[in-house]
Amino acid sequence: MGREQRLAQVFVELADTLVEEFDVVDFLQTLTERCVELVDTDAAAGLMLHDQRGTLHPVAYTDESARLLELFELQKGEGPCLDCFATGRVIANIDLTAASNRWPVFTRAARDLGFTRCHALPLRLRRQVIGALNLFSIGTERLSEDHLAVAQGLADIATIGLLHERAARDQVVVSEQLQNALHSRILIEQAKGVLSARAGTNVEGAFRLMRAHARRTGSLLTTVAEGIVSGAIGTGQLQDAPRTGGAG
């Protein structure tokens, strides 16, 4: 299979993975493995993402050495991944034999693991950076512009997939909250009608009784409404409550 055909196949594979409720970790693991395959080097790859507080965490890596090096970067607070994440810029073809001034601790650790070159590509959409994809090589060959473009393309796929997943998840939360709010309001309106008929008062007065009882007992208004509709809360219990609040 030619390289172009394999590249197209990988992009289709990753796109097909982006289904509803996809496995994020498995998706990113596949992406790092395919990146090493497609850049035609002896590289190891690792991928870090930030959480909602902006803290980076390793989430995928092709071998243990990549994982250890990423953890070391986080522990010591220096390295290409951190710089890439902070700036949103590509860091490529760094010769680790000449990078001790830039990252003295990281460079020594990377060379101890046998790496001679490193690269970091941002997971970025416009101005939003959510992580970085790292490549570590033991050979001296530089990555070509074509290879860097492929790696960045994979990083872009990861970014789009993750942001889509987060947006979908957040939208589900918002939808659930809205649905719960709508359900609560319908239940309260039902309870106002039931209580109005039982207590011989208008709906505004019924709502004042419900609200006062909820405040007096420390209950949710929805819980009081459920009790009224089911008959678990009687009219006498409500009429003992002080008449406070306004109509709803």
N, C-alpha and C positions, 0 to 999 in steps of 0.2 A: 504494500500500500504506500502511495506517495505521501510526502509530508503534507502537502496542501489538502489531500483527501482526508488524512488523519486529523488535521487541524479542524476541518469542517465537521468531522465526526464527533470530535470532543466538544465543540461548541453546541452541537445538537444534543449531545448527551447531557451536558450541564443545563441547557435550557429545558429539557424534558424533566429534569429533577425538580425544577421550580414549580411544583404543584402545590395545591392548598395543603397546609400543615406539613410541609416537607421537613425532613430531618436535617437541621442546620449543620450539625457536626459532621454527619456523613457527607453532605454536600461539600463542605469546606475541605474535608479530607481528600475527597476525590479531586477537587480542584488543585490542591497542592501536588498531588501525585501526577496529575496530567501536566502541570506546569514543568516539573522536572523532566518529564518525558519529551515535551515539545521544544524545550530550549536546547536540546541536544548537548547537554553538558553533564559533568559528573556531580551536579549540584544536589544539595539537600535543601528542602524547602520547609518553611514554617510560616504560620499565619497568626497574627495577633489581632484581637478586637478589643475595643473599649466598651465598658459597661455604661449604664446611664449616668454614672458619676464621673466618667472620663478616665477610668483606670484601665490600663491595658492588661489583657490576659491571653496567654497562648491557647489556641483552640484547635489547631491542626498542625501536623508536622509529619514529614516523611520518614524520619528516623530519630532515634534517641538523642543523637548529637545535636540536631537542630532544636529539639525541645530544651535540652540543657543550656544551650547557648542563648535561647530566647529568655529563659528564666534568669540567666546570669545578667542579661541586659537589664531586665526589670529590677533585679536586686541591686545592681550597682548604679543604675540610673544613667547609663551611657551606651551608645551603640547606634547603628544605622537605622534600626527600626524606630527607635524613639525620635531620632531627628526627622525621619521621614513622616512620622505621624504628626509631629509638631509643626512641620512646615508644609505638608501636603505635596512635597516635591520628590521626584525620583532620585534615588542615590544609586549610582550604577558603576560597576567595574572598579571598585575600590581595592587597591592592592594592599593587602594586610601587612606586607613587609614594610610598608612605608606610611602606615596610618597610626602609628603609636602616639603621635602628637595630638591627633584628633580624638581618639578613643583609647587611651593607654591601657586601661584595665580590660576592656572588651577585646582589643586587638591581641593581647597576650593570651587570653582564654581561647579565642578563636584559633589562633595558631597552635596552641597546645592540643586542640582537637583535630589538627591536620588541615584546617582550611587556609587558603591563600587569597581568596577573593570573596567579596560580599556585594550584595545588591539588595535594595529595598524599594518597593513600589507601593504607593499609597492606595488604599481602598477609599476612593474619593468620588463624590458626585457634586460637581460645582464646588462650593466652598465647604461642604460637609465632609470631613475625614473621619472614618469610623474604624480604621485600623491600618495594618501594613502587611504586605506579603514579602517575605525575606528569602533570598537564595544565597547559599553558601557553597563555594567551589573549592576543590582540592587541587585543581589544575591551574595553569597560568593563562589559559586562553580567555580572551575578553568576550563578553556577550555582544553580538552584533545588534545593530539598530532593529533589525527584523525580529530577533529573539526577544529583545526588550519590549517591542510592540506586542508580541504574543503574550508575554508575561503580564503586561499592563492590561491587555484585553481580558485576560482571565481575572485579574484583580477587579476590573470594571464589572464583569459578570457577577462576581461575588458581592460587590457593593450594591448593585441593583437588586439582586436577589434578597440580600439581607434587609435593605431598606423597605423593599416591598413586603417582606414578611413582618417587619416591625409595624409598618403602617396598617397592614391587614389585622394584626393582633390588636393594635390600639383601636382600630375602627370597630372591632368586635366588642371591646370593652365599652366604648362609647355607645354602641348600639344596645348592648345589654343594659347599661345604665338608663338609657332613654326608655327602653321597653319597660324596665322596672318602674320608672317614674310614671309612665302612662298607665301601667297596671294599677299602681297605688292610687292614682287619681280616680280611676274608674271605680275602684273598690270603696274609696271614701265617699264618692257621690252616691253609690248604692246604700252605704250605711247611713248617710244623711237622710235619704228617703225613708228607710226603714225606721229610723229613730224618730223622724218627724211624725210618722203615723202612730207609733207606739206612745210617744210622750205628748201628743197633741200640741205640737209646736211647729213653727215654720222651719224651713231648711236652714236658715241662718242661725236660729236658736239651737237646732240640732247640732250644727257644726261647732257652736260655742261649747256645748256640753261635751262633745267628743274631744275637742282640743284641751279643755280644762282638765278632763279626766286623764288624758295622755300626759299632761304636764305634772299633775298631782301624783301620778303613779310611776312616772319616769318611763313610760311606754312610748313606742313609736305610734304615730297617728294611724299608720297602716295596720298595726297590730290591734288597736282599739276598733278600727273599722271592721276587721275580720271578726272580732269578738261580737260586735253588734249584729252583723249579718248572720253569724252562726248561732246566735242566741246565748253565747257564753257570757256575755256582759249584759246585764239587765238594766232596764230604765232606772231603777232605784239607785243602782251604783253610780250612774252618771249624774243623777240629780243631786247627789251629795257633794259633787265637785263645785268649786267656786266658779262663777260665770266671768271668765276673762277672755281676752282675744277678740278678734273680729271675724267677720264672715269670710268664707273662702269660695 
